[in-house]
Amino acid sequence: MKDLVTFIATSLVDEPTSVQVTETEGEGTVVLELRVAKEDLGKVIGKQGRTARAIRSLLTATAGKDNRKARLEIVE
């Protein structure tokens, strides 16, 4: 799941070297924190949050295959 979010984020931003994804596992839940350059934050979130919502949907579908839950947090 971490690789999926990293791939999507690096494809969207202008500064792919600044993309950092931190994965924290709990009881059946995975929390992914996405950090990008300040200039690229809008590209990851998208208009009215559509891009972020799409990334979260893909993440939820991927986590569902493993009977787990996943949450994406976009950190400034």
PEKA-V51927 format. One record per pair of residues at least 12 apart in sequence whose ideal C-beta (glycine too) atoms are under 7 Angstrom apart, sorted by sequence separation. I is the first residue (numbers start at 1). J is the second residue. D is the distance in whole Angstrom. If there is no record, write none. Layout:
BEGIN
i->(I	I)
j->(J	J)
d->(D	D)
END
This chain:
BEGIN
i->(6	21	59	6	20	5	56	19	55	18	2	18	2	15	52	13	13	9	14	15	14	5	9	13	1	5	45	2	13	44	1	12	13	12	30	9	41	30	32	34	38	29	34	28	29	30	31	32	33	34	35	28	34	29	31	33	8	5	4	5	4	1	4	1	1	5	1)
j->(19	34	72	21	35	21	72	36	72	36	21	37	23	37	74	36	37	34	39	40	40	32	36	40	30	34	74	32	43	74	32	43	44	44	63	44	76	68	70	72	76	68	73	68	69	70	71	72	73	74	75	69	75	71	73	75	55	55	58	59	59	59	62	62	63	72	70)
d->(6	6	6	5	4	5	5	6	6	6	5	4	5	5	6	5	7	6	7	6	6	5	6	4	6	6	6	6	6	6	7	5	7	6	6	6	6	6	7	6	7	7	7	6	5	5	5	5	5	5	5	6	7	7	7	5	6	7	7	7	7	6	6	6	6	7	6)
END
